[in-house]
């Protein structure tokens, strides 16, 4: 073998040191990936779980605490979602009640408006009668049976302010 061929075989094979370095690098890479992979630590495989607990007890306990915190957080999130859903349902019910109240108020206002129109018309008719007849003729024509009737005849200004 010539010198060139020896150098080519040395660089291609890499030698013993390169093989050891490759093995250590790959082992470290796999170790780091497994170390940081949550699924590796949260396994249900009995022998693997026992091995993790005996070889790496601190890391195993940390991961179990992380798992319990995640479960606790999930419960808190579910409680918050239930409360949010409850508040949303209450909000929808309140909006429905408010809409019904607005509709009822509109109906009452419409009815009151109609009553006020009739009342205003009646007051105008009484006003015309008081102009046409004298006070004695008006008392003979209209017989008041309530104090409100007397107030309308005596104090028209207050009667007109009722629906204003």
Secondary structure, 3 states (H helix, E strand, C coil): CCHHHHHHHHHHHCHHHHHHHHHHHHHHHHHHHHHHCHHHHCCCCHHHHHHHHHHCHHHHHHHHHHHHHHHHHHHHHHHHHHHHHHHHHHHHHHHHHHHHHHHHHHHHHHHHHHHHHHHHHHHHHHHHHHHHCCHHHHHHHCCCCCHHHHHHHHCHHHHHHCCC
